């Protein structure tokens, strides 16, 4: 059985029971084709069973897009994601969303296979624990370009090795002129994990920072402040990549402000976001 046949079965199993906005609605002959998105999710530490549905529904309500889901219900740090070992997993898709959590998936050849579509020009969106996946070597060690240790971090454009406690994060947009951020307002999350920044690559551009007040064992407090939203241009094709470290808890993932941000990242990465922050014609919310 071919890998694409396996994916079709997995996607059907993940989406059966959901109502797709486009279901049964005839498309006009000259209507723009929906953005084909592959959402990969599963692994350690998060409620992916719920969050996959929240993301799919939220994006499809906000953009002319169809989200197919590959969900692995394994909750370890080495989930057997069906894409692993199949570098052609994104064939036929316009964008891949990485929302998996597999920090102990560390075989260089496997990681190269996950990166293969993005090196070839398929845009990527990366959410929360995707920043801590596919680690080769000590994630605290600064990256040397061109080494296995740097493979995933170079794609992301930012190296992170850990996070703080689940406390509210105050998000402030530091580039309000970027198409993704235009019209978005700063907000404070519910309890969330603030990911650190070990290194930010020259190919990356920060869009928002997050600050979090944490208490030490001695009762003293300090404020941590890190980049939490950014874009990157990756590899020889200068592939567009959007990432945010926010998105641990269901309440945050379901927050309309979060879904607006992620959907804008999708539209920007696929070239369907105007300079003024509006979706390109035909790529806003679909109408029946």
NUZA-592149 format. One record per residue (C-alpha): residue in one letter; x, y, z. Coordinates in steps of 0.02 Angstrom, whole numbers. Example, Ala and Ser with C-alpha at 12.3 -4.5 7.8 and 13.67 -1.06 7.14 Angstrom:
2
+------+--------+--------+--------+
| code |   east |  north |     up |
+------+--------+--------+--------+
|    A |    615 |   -225 |    390 |
|    S |    684 |    -53 |    357 |
+------+--------+--------+--------+
This chain:
288
+------+--------+--------+--------+
| code |   east |  north |     up |
+------+--------+--------+--------+
|    X |      0 |      0 |      0 |
|    X |     69 |    171 |    -47 |
|    X |    100 |    300 |     89 |
|    X |    -28 |    419 |     13 |
|    X |   -161 |    284 |     28 |
|    X |   -115 |    264 |    212 |
|    X |   -131 |    453 |    236 |
|    X |   -302 |    456 |    154 |
|    X |   -362 |    325 |    277 |
|    X |   -291 |    418 |    425 |
|    X |   -363 |    583 |    367 |
|    X |   -535 |    505 |    346 |
|    X |   -528 |    429 |    519 |
|    X |   -478 |    596 |    595 |
|    X |   -610 |    700 |    509 |
|    X |   -762 |    585 |    504 |
|    X |   -904 |    664 |    603 |
|    X |   -846 |    842 |    572 |
|    X |   -949 |    959 |    465 |
|    X |   -840 |   1039 |    333 |
|    X |   -892 |   1213 |    279 |
|    X |   -878 |   1165 |     97 |
|    X |   -974 |   1001 |    112 |
|    X |  -1105 |    985 |    -22 |
|    X |  -1082 |   1163 |    -84 |
|    X |  -1050 |   1177 |   -272 |
|    X |   -898 |   1278 |   -320 |
|    X |   -911 |   1409 |   -455 |
|    X |   -804 |   1367 |   -604 |
|    X |   -694 |   1521 |   -579 |
|    X |   -691 |   1515 |   -388 |
|    X |   -518 |   1513 |   -309 |
|    X |   -465 |   1341 |   -254 |
|    X |   -458 |   1317 |    -65 |
|    X |   -287 |   1312 |     17 |
|    X |   -248 |   1128 |     49 |
|    X |   -177 |   1111 |    225 |
|    X |   -105 |    958 |    311 |
|    X |   -114 |    969 |    501 |
|    X |      3 |    849 |    590 |
|    X |    -33 |    825 |    774 |
|    X |     -2 |    705 |    917 |
|    X |    126 |    659 |   1047 |
|    X |    167 |    711 |   1223 |
|    X |     89 |    827 |   1348 |
|    X |    -59 |    910 |   1258 |
|    X |   -243 |    881 |   1224 |
|    X |   -218 |    852 |   1038 |
|    X |   -378 |    751 |   1024 |
|    X |   -477 |    911 |   1054 |
|    X |   -355 |   1039 |    986 |
|    X |   -346 |    962 |    812 |
|    X |   -533 |    990 |    792 |
|    X |   -525 |   1166 |    862 |
|    X |   -388 |   1214 |    740 |
|    X |   -470 |   1133 |    590 |
|    X |   -637 |   1215 |    622 |
|    X |   -561 |   1384 |    668 |
|    X |   -452 |   1397 |    512 |
|    X |   -588 |   1337 |    393 |
|    X |   -709 |   1466 |    466 |
|    X |   -584 |   1606 |    437 |
|    X |   -509 |   1565 |    268 |
|    X |   -545 |   1478 |    105 |
|    X |   -452 |   1323 |    161 |
|    X |   -476 |   1138 |    187 |
|    X |   -380 |   1060 |    331 |
|    X |   -341 |    875 |    327 |
|    X |   -284 |    800 |    492 |
|    X |   -157 |    666 |    531 |
|    X |   -177 |    629 |    717 |
|    X |    -71 |    508 |    817 |
|    X |   -146 |    465 |    986 |
|    X |     21 |    409 |   1059 |
|    X |     64 |    522 |   1207 |
|    X |    251 |    487 |   1222 |
|    X |    396 |    599 |   1172 |
|    X |    430 |    482 |   1025 |
|    X |    259 |    463 |    943 |
|    X |    254 |    352 |    788 |
|    X |    191 |    490 |    674 |
|    X |    140 |    416 |    506 |
|    X |    242 |    545 |    411 |
|    X |    406 |    483 |    483 |
|    X |    514 |    399 |    353 |
|    X |    407 |    465 |    210 |
|    X |    483 |    626 |    142 |
|    X |    343 |    644 |     13 |
|    X |    210 |    658 |    149 |
|    X |    158 |    834 |     96 |
|    X |    127 |    792 |    -88 |
|    X |    -28 |    882 |   -150 |
|    X |    -34 |   1006 |     -5 |
|    X |     -5 |   1194 |     -6 |
|    X |     51 |   1204 |    175 |
|    X |     94 |   1093 |    323 |
|    X |     49 |   1139 |    503 |
|    X |    164 |   1055 |    629 |
|    X |     73 |   1039 |    795 |
|    X |    159 |    881 |    854 |
|    X |    261 |    854 |   1013 |
|    X |    403 |    730 |    993 |
|    X |    561 |    793 |   1077 |
|    X |    644 |    622 |   1070 |
|    X |    626 |    599 |    882 |
|    X |    810 |    627 |    849 |
|    X |    869 |    520 |    705 |
|    X |    949 |    639 |    578 |
|    X |    883 |    545 |    427 |
|    X |    707 |    549 |    498 |
|    X |    718 |    736 |    533 |
|    X |    784 |    765 |    357 |
|    X |    629 |    677 |    291 |
|    X |    513 |    789 |    393 |
|    X |    603 |    941 |    323 |
|    X |    607 |    880 |    142 |
|    X |    442 |    962 |     86 |
|    X |    491 |   1128 |    164 |
|    X |    662 |   1125 |     81 |
|    X |    569 |   1097 |    -82 |
|    X |    462 |   1251 |    -52 |
|    X |    306 |   1191 |     42 |
|    X |    267 |   1326 |    172 |
|    X |    255 |   1282 |    356 |
|    X |    162 |   1340 |    511 |
|    X |    227 |   1281 |    680 |
|    X |    130 |   1287 |    842 |
|    X |    190 |   1276 |   1021 |
|    X |    277 |   1109 |   1053 |
|    X |    330 |   1094 |    872 |
|    X |    472 |   1207 |    928 |
|    X |    535 |   1069 |   1043 |
|    X |    523 |    926 |    918 |
|    X |    656 |    836 |    818 |
|    X |    800 |    877 |    935 |
|    X |    971 |    811 |    889 |
|    X |   1096 |    839 |   1028 |
|    X |   1079 |    954 |   1177 |
|    X |    947 |   1088 |   1138 |
|    X |   1036 |   1209 |   1256 |
|    X |   1195 |   1208 |   1151 |
|    X |   1201 |   1350 |   1025 |
|    X |   1169 |   1292 |    848 |
|    X |   1308 |   1275 |    721 |
|    X |   1237 |   1299 |    547 |
|    X |   1248 |   1149 |    433 |
|    X |   1256 |   1020 |    573 |
|    X |   1124 |    890 |    620 |
|    X |   1097 |    984 |    783 |
|    X |   1038 |   1135 |    684 |
|    X |    921 |   1048 |    561 |
|    X |    752 |   1086 |    641 |
|    X |    804 |   1251 |    721 |
|    X |    862 |   1320 |    553 |
|    X |    691 |   1281 |    481 |
|    X |    603 |   1366 |    626 |
|    X |    719 |   1516 |    628 |
|    X |    727 |   1514 |    818 |
|    X |    806 |   1395 |    942 |
|    X |    712 |   1358 |   1103 |
|    X |    759 |   1230 |   1236 |
|    X |    630 |   1245 |   1374 |
|    X |    487 |   1340 |   1453 |
|    X |    426 |   1415 |   1615 |
|    X |    273 |   1374 |   1721 |
|    X |     94 |   1390 |   1664 |
|    X |     60 |   1571 |   1705 |
|    X |    -25 |   1709 |   1603 |
|    X |     80 |   1780 |   1462 |
|    X |     61 |   1960 |   1408 |
|    X |     79 |   1963 |   1218 |
|    X |    128 |   2125 |   1133 |
|    X |    152 |   2145 |    946 |
|    X |    317 |   2230 |    910 |
|    X |    295 |   2243 |    721 |
|    X |    121 |   2312 |    694 |
|    X |    151 |   2346 |    508 |
|    X |    177 |   2166 |    454 |
|    X |     29 |   2094 |    357 |
|    X |      4 |   1960 |    490 |
|    X |     -8 |   2082 |    635 |
|    X |   -104 |   2227 |    559 |
|    X |   -262 |   2258 |    659 |
|    X |   -219 |   2131 |    795 |
|    X |   -220 |   2189 |    976 |
|    X |   -107 |   2142 |   1119 |
|    X |   -184 |   2021 |   1243 |
|    X |   -147 |   1919 |   1398 |
|    X |   -171 |   1731 |   1392 |
|    X |   -234 |   1611 |   1523 |
|    X |    -99 |   1504 |   1603 |
|    X |     24 |   1462 |   1464 |
|    X |    204 |   1407 |   1447 |
|    X |    328 |   1541 |   1394 |
|    X |    463 |   1463 |   1285 |
|    X |    640 |   1529 |   1300 |
|    X |    746 |   1595 |   1156 |
|    X |    920 |   1519 |   1145 |
|    X |    957 |   1593 |    974 |
|    X |    862 |   1691 |    841 |
|    X |    926 |   1667 |    663 |
|    X |    959 |   1808 |    542 |
|    X |    827 |   1737 |    424 |
|    X |    691 |   1760 |    557 |
|    X |    588 |   1915 |    596 |
|    X |    502 |   1937 |    765 |
|    X |    320 |   1992 |    766 |
|    X |    273 |   1980 |    950 |
|    X |    352 |   1958 |   1120 |
|    X |    279 |   1882 |   1276 |
|    X |    315 |   1925 |   1457 |
|    X |    276 |   1817 |   1607 |
|    X |    297 |   1851 |   1793 |
|    X |    365 |   1700 |   1885 |
|    X |    402 |   1671 |   2068 |
|    X |    563 |   1595 |   2131 |
|    X |    580 |   1471 |   2272 |
|    X |    635 |   1611 |   2387 |
|    X |    473 |   1707 |   2353 |
|    X |    553 |   1837 |   2240 |
|    X |    478 |   1874 |   2069 |
|    X |    553 |   1907 |   1900 |
|    X |    485 |   1943 |   1727 |
|    X |    540 |   1835 |   1581 |
|    X |    521 |   1909 |   1408 |
|    X |    544 |   1812 |   1245 |
|    X |    492 |   1813 |   1062 |
|    X |    330 |   1714 |   1045 |
|    X |    278 |   1748 |    864 |
|    X |    392 |   1761 |    713 |
|    X |    415 |   1722 |    529 |
|    X |    562 |   1642 |    441 |
|    X |    626 |   1613 |    265 |
|    X |    700 |   1439 |    255 |
|    X |    820 |   1350 |    141 |
|    X |    866 |   1371 |    -42 |
|    X |    685 |   1409 |    -92 |
|    X |    668 |   1541 |     46 |
|    X |    513 |   1447 |    102 |
|    X |    393 |   1549 |    207 |
|    X |    376 |   1485 |    385 |
|    X |    264 |   1556 |    523 |
|    X |    281 |   1503 |    705 |
|    X |    210 |   1540 |    876 |
|    X |    259 |   1460 |   1041 |
|    X |     88 |   1500 |   1113 |
|    X |    -45 |   1363 |   1116 |
|    X |    -27 |   1241 |   1261 |
|    X |   -203 |   1240 |   1332 |
|    X |   -372 |   1213 |   1248 |
|    X |   -436 |   1382 |   1307 |
|    X |   -294 |   1471 |   1215 |
|    X |   -311 |   1367 |   1057 |
|    X |   -498 |   1405 |   1054 |
|    X |   -473 |   1591 |   1086 |
|    X |   -531 |   1688 |    931 |
|    X |   -376 |   1798 |    946 |
|    X |   -264 |   1646 |    934 |
|    X |   -359 |   1572 |    788 |
|    X |   -354 |   1740 |    698 |
|    X |   -166 |   1745 |    722 |
|    X |   -137 |   1567 |    661 |
|    X |   -251 |   1591 |    510 |
|    X |   -158 |   1749 |    461 |
|    X |      3 |   1650 |    474 |
|    X |    -71 |   1520 |    356 |
|    X |   -125 |   1653 |    231 |
|    X |     43 |   1742 |    237 |
|    X |    144 |   1582 |    219 |
|    X |     45 |   1530 |     65 |
|    X |     49 |   1703 |    -14 |
|    X |   -136 |   1741 |     14 |
|    X |   -121 |   1890 |    131 |
|    X |   -121 |   2067 |     63 |
|    X |      2 |   2200 |    124 |
|    X |   -139 |   2282 |    223 |
|    X |   -175 |   2121 |    318 |
|    X |   -332 |   2074 |    220 |
|    X |   -350 |   1902 |    142 |
|    X |   -317 |   1898 |    -45 |
|    X |   -478 |   1902 |   -149 |
|    X |   -569 |   1737 |   -130 |
|    X |   -469 |   1680 |     22 |
|    X |   -569 |   1755 |    164 |
|    X |   -709 |   1657 |    250 |
|    X |   -800 |   1547 |    127 |
|    X |   -986 |   1573 |     96 |
|    X |  -1107 |   1436 |     49 |
+------+--------+--------+--------+
